[in-house]
Amino acid sequence: MEQVIFSFSWIFLILCLFLAWYFSNKARYEERKMLIQQGANPDELLKDKGFVFPWLKLGMIVVGLSVGLAIITVLVNTGLAGRSDAIYPAILGLCGGSAVIVSHFVDKRNK
């Protein structure tokens, strides 16, 4: 059973990565097509400004997930976690999601 869950997890991860790549490329293609239809040169308007890795966003997400893991560790060590196995991904999801939201607002403020 564990091997099936592990396999589905990897398949789901690969599927999510592929879909993220697909839809980002599809949006870029549609944007270029729209610029060409309007008579603009997309190469001049969409100059590549270079890739700048979002270290701050990544750091916030890692900190959020680490806080979630710390909360889980405290709950397990004190015996307050209960019998439900759903609490662990729920805490990680809440902490990771809140880190993404905070990251969005920090990035929005910087622009």
Buried (B, 14 or more C-beta within 10 A) or exposed (E): EEEEEEEEEEEEEEEEEEEEEEEEEEEEEEEBEEBEEEEEEBEEEEEEEEEEEEEEBEEBBEBBBBBBBEBBEEBEEEEEBEEEEEBBEEBBEBBBEBBEEBBEEEEEEEE
